[in-house]
Amino acid sequence: MELTYSKLNTEYLNWSLENGDGRNKDGLRFTQHIDHIYDVPHSWMVLIFYINSCEKAYSELLKRLYELEYEK
C-alpha cells in the first residue's frame, strides 16, 4: 500500500493517541509499524528505521514525502 500524506497523518495521530512517543504494546517502533503496512522505499527506512521517537520518525517521513512530491 502506498504511503501518502493523509495516511501518514492518520497513522501518526492514532499512534500518538494510543502509544505516545514510544513503542506500542507489541514493542514495535512507529517506523516498524509503517514499514509493515506501507510500501516505503528501502532507502528511506535505512535512514529512519531505528528512530525510537514517533514524532521524529513522523517528521522524517513527512520530509521524504515532500521531497518525493517536489521531484515530480
Secondary structure, 3 states (H helix, E strand, C coil): CCCCHHHHHHHHHHHHHHHCCCCCCCCCCHHHHHHHHCCCCHHHHHHHCCCCCHHHHHHHHHHHHHHHHHHC
